[in-house]
Amino acid sequence: MSESTGNGLTFRKHAELDLLSLGALVHRLDPGIIPFRKATQCAIHVSGGEFNVAANLSDCFRLRTGIASAMVDYPLGDLIAECVRAMGVKPFYKHFAHNGVNGPNMAAVYSDRGFGVRAPVVFYNRANEAAAHLKPGDFDWKAIFAGGVKWVHSGGIFAALSPTTSELAVEAMREAKAAGAITSFDLNFREKLWNVSGGNEHAVNVIGRIVENVDVLVGNEEDLQKGLGIAGPEIASKSKLDPRVFFEMIDKVVEKHPRVKVVATTLREVHSTNRHSWSAVAWMNGKTYAAPTAELEVYDRVGGGDGFAAGFFYGLLTGEAPEAATKLGWAHGALLTTFPGDTTMATLEQVRAFAKGGSARIQR
């Protein structure tokens, strides 16, 4: 049985999970503001764009979420699995044994925070990554969806890991729609990853097949151009905060992918590593919505976009009007940049207060 919400989306009425993500789990090594070439210690954050959304929705927004991913049975896998449990996310793992020498591995992301005029530096070690070995048939979707799942989410980084992960994303979206779930895909176009796994033409072809079964797209104008093969805008943007370029492309997106019901993205103008202007926009049911612009003092920018997606999805899942859902995503993404790590430390009450125009005055 399904129920309609005020925002035009229809969800299963009874479901064991509010959202299931399909994606790679990674660990991020963070030396803070010290560049890696001078670092002597690091914090470890568990991450992954798709996991971040599920973790945020569980921990902050109190929804029931899951993650379908690869897990390697070795100490780094144990560390990551412990964090998944701590964030309240239900795991559905394809397990891999580590050979003690070269994998398969849980991928590592290396990212300092930068400071002031010095931008963060990010690089990866995804050699023999377990998640890249995932393929169609590795998950029993009928069993996973048997108890009901309202929303299924995945993203372009996972799809780009290998030819088999892109086919798994196609399979997951198709099975999710057959099971009555709303589906979303964060384009998150990473040219370096796609170059390794087939190039831009292959990316457009594969993402197009994924999006055939997607209701909600997340991505900026560059993601739409490169990931969907959409022609560039005819108007020039005066600012990174100008939503006209994004909105001008929506007609082309919907013409090419008529099943898409919602498209949303964040807008960010970077003045320095620690000072950003932040907004968000969405298109839904032929109408456009924009959040206010906030001037952020950024502690750690990683995960802000996933924070927006989680808040936005929460608003849609709980029947908020599109404008309110956009503001919830904008508010949560903004708050997430004030914490270390890739996942939320905010509360739902803080998100709602900021979305309504709250301030940083001390709460007594």
N, C-alpha and C positions, 0 to 999 in steps of 0.2 A: 504494500500500500504506500502511496506517495502523497505528499502534501505540497501545495504551492505556497510561496512566500510573497511578501509585498514587492520584492524586487524582480519577479518574473521567473526565478529559478524554481524547479520542482525537485524536492528531495524525498528519499525514502523516509517514511514516518517512523519506522522502528529499525534501528541499526545498532550493531554492537560497536562499530567504530564511526566516529564523525568524519575522520580523514585518515587515509592511508597514503604514505609517500613511497615511491620507488626511486632509489638513488644510492649513491656510493657514500659510505661512511669514511671519514678521513680524520686525521689528527693534525692540528696546526701548532707548530712551534713558534712561540712569541717571545722575543727578547725585550719587549717593551720598546722604548725609544732608542735603544742601543742597536746600531747596525750589526748584522750577523758577523761581519768581518772583525768586530771587536767584542762580540758577545761572550760572556762566560756562564750565563745561565738563561733558561727559558721557562716560561709557563707553557703548559700543554692544554689546548682547547679541543674538544671533540666537535666536529663540524660536518659539513656536507649540505649543499643548498637545499636539497629536498628534505633531509633530516631536520635542518633548522626550522623549517615550516612546521613539521609535525611536533618538534620539541616545544616551540613557542606556543602552539595552540594547546598543548597539554599543560605546560607549566604556568603560563600566564592566563590563558583564556579558559582553562579548566574543561577542555574537551577531551574526548577519548580518541587517541590517535595511534597509528602503527607505522612501522618502517619495514619495507621489503628490501633486503640488501645482502651483500656478501659479508661473511665473518670468518676471519682466520683464527684458528685455535692456537694462539700463542700469546705471550704477555701483553703485547700492544692491543691485540684483539680483546683480551680480558678488560683492559683499561677502557676501551671504547664501549664495550658492552655494559660495563658498570655505569657509564654516563648515560647511556640510552635508558637503562632502568631508572636512574636517578631523576631523569626528566619525565618519567611516567609514560614512555612510549613503548608500545607492545612490539616486540621484534618478530619478524618472519625471516629467518636467515637461511641462506645456502652456505653451508660450512665448507671450509677448505683447510687442509692440513699444511702447516709450514714445514719445509724440508730442512730447516735449520741453517740454510745457507743463503738462498736467494729468493725465497718466497714459496707461494704467492704472498703478497704483502698488503697491509692496510696503508693506503697512500699517505704521504706526508706533505704538508703545506708549510712553507717557511715564510713568515711575514712579520717584519718589524712594523712599528706603528708610525715611524717618521715623526717629525715635529716641525711646526712652523713652516718655513719655506722648503723643508726637506720632506719629499713625498715618501709614503711607505714603499718598501720594496718587497715584492712577492715572487716566489719561485716554488717549484714543485719537484717531488720525486714520486712519479706514478709508475715506476718501473715494475713490471710483473704485478700490477695491481689486481687483487682478487676480484674486485667489482667488474673489471674489464673482461673477466672470463664468464660473467653471467650471460645467459642465453635464453631464448624462448624455450619454455618447458621446464625451467628450473623452479618455478613456483606453481603450486596447485591453486590456481585462481578460483576455481569452483569452491574449494574448501575455505579459502580466505574470505570469499564473498558470501559464504553460506549464511552467516549470521547477520549480514547486511552491512554495507559500507556506504555512507552518504556521499563521500567526495574522495577522488583519487587524484594524486598530484605527482608530476615528475618534471624533469627539466632538461635543458639542452646540454649541460655539462655531462650528465650521465649518458645521454644519447650519443655524445661524441667520443666516449671512451674507447669504443671498438665497434666493428660492424655487428657484433652480436648484441651489444647493449642497445643499439638503436633499434634492432629488430625486437628486442624484449620490450622496449618502450611502446612500439607499435602494438605488440600483443597485449600489453597491460591496458592501454587506452581502449582497445577494441573490446576486451573482456569486461572492463569496467562499465562501458556503456551498455553492454548486453546484460549486466547485472543491475542496471538502473541507477548507477552513480553519476553525479556531476563530475566532470573531469577538468583538470587544469594543467597547463604546461608553461613553465618559465623558460623563455627562449634562451636567455643567458648565453648568447653566442660567443664562443671562444675560438677565434680563427686558428690559433696554434693547435688546439686539440683536433679540430676538423681537418686540418692539413695532414695530420698523422693518420687519420682514419678515413681518408677518401677525398678531401678537398671540398671547396665551396659548392660545386655543382651537386656533389653527392649529398652534402648537408641539406641543401634546399629540397632535394628529392625525398630524403628520409624524413625531415621535419614535416614536409607536406603530408606524408602518409600518416605521421603521428597526429597532426592537427585535424585530419579527417574526422577524428573522434574526440575532439577537444571543445569544451564549452567556454572555458575562461583562459585567455592568453595574458601572460605578463611579459612585458618587454618594451624597451624604448624604441625610438625611430631607427636607430642603427641595427638593433636586433631584428626589427621587422624587415628592414632592407636585406640584410645578409642571411637571416635565418629563413625567411619566407620568399626571398627573391622578389620583393616588392620594389617598384621603381621609387627613386628618391623623391622628396617633396619639391614642389614648384616654388615654394616660398622660402626665404632665408630666415633663419632664427636669429633674432637680435641677442638672445640670452638663452642659457641652458634652462632657464625657468619659463621660457615662452612655450606654452602648450600647443600653439597653432600648428607647428610642424607635425607633432604627434597626431593631432586630430585630423589634419589634412590627409594623412595616410590611411585612416580607418576605412574609408569607402573602398580603397583598393584591397585592404585585408579581407573585408567581408565579401567583396566580389569574388576573390580567389578562394576563400574558405567560408562559404555561407552558413556553416553550422556554428561558427563562433558567435557567442552571445555577448561576451564581455571582453574588453581589452583594457589593461591598466598598467601604469608604470609610475616610478618615482621621477622627480625632477631635482637635480642637484647642481648648484653652482659652487665650485670649490674656490674659496678665496685663499686659503692656506690649509695645511694638513688638519688644523684644529678649528677652522672656521668655515662652515658651510651654510649656504642658504638652501632650504629643503622644502619641497612641495611634492604633490602627487596628483595624478589625474586619472580619470576612468571614462570609458565609453560603455554605455549599456542601454539596450532597447532604443537605439538611435539618438540618445541624449548624452551630453557630456557633463562631467562633474570635475571640479577642481578643489583641492584642499588649500588652506591658506599657505603662506610662505613663512617658515620659522627660521630664525637665525640660530644655528646650532654651534655650541662649543663641543667639539668632538673629542672623545677619549679614545675610541677604537671604532673605526668606520666599518670594519668587516661585519657583514650580516645585516646591515641596515635594510637592504632590499628584501631579504627574506623576512625581516621583521615587518615590513610593509605588507608583504603578501599574506603573512599570517593574520594580521589585524584585519585586512580587507576580506579575506576568506571568512574569518569569524563573523564579521558583519553580515555577509551574505548568507552564511549558514544559519544565523539566528534571526533572519528576517528583517534586518535593518534596511532602511531606504538606501539607495545607491550613494547618495551624498554622505550619509552618516557612515556607511561602510568605508568609503574612501578616506574620511577623516580618522576613523579608527586605525586603518592601516598606516596613514601618515603619522599619527601620534605614536603608535608602537614602534615604527621604524626610527623615529626621532629619539625616543627614549633608549632604544637599543644601542645607539651610538655613545651613550654615556656610561656603558658597562664594558669591562674587559671580556673578551671572548666573543663567540659567534652566535650564541643563543641568549635568550632573554633572562633578565633578572627583575623585570617589571611586574607589577601586579595589575590585574584588570581595573582596579579602582584608579590607579595612576594613569592608565591609558585613557580611561573615560574622562578623567579630570582634564588631562592635557588636550584631548580632542574637543572639549567644550571651552577651551581657552584658559586652562589653568596656568599657574605661574610657578617659579622656582622658590617661592617663599617657603620658609621652614614650616613643616607640618607638626603641630604640637598637640 
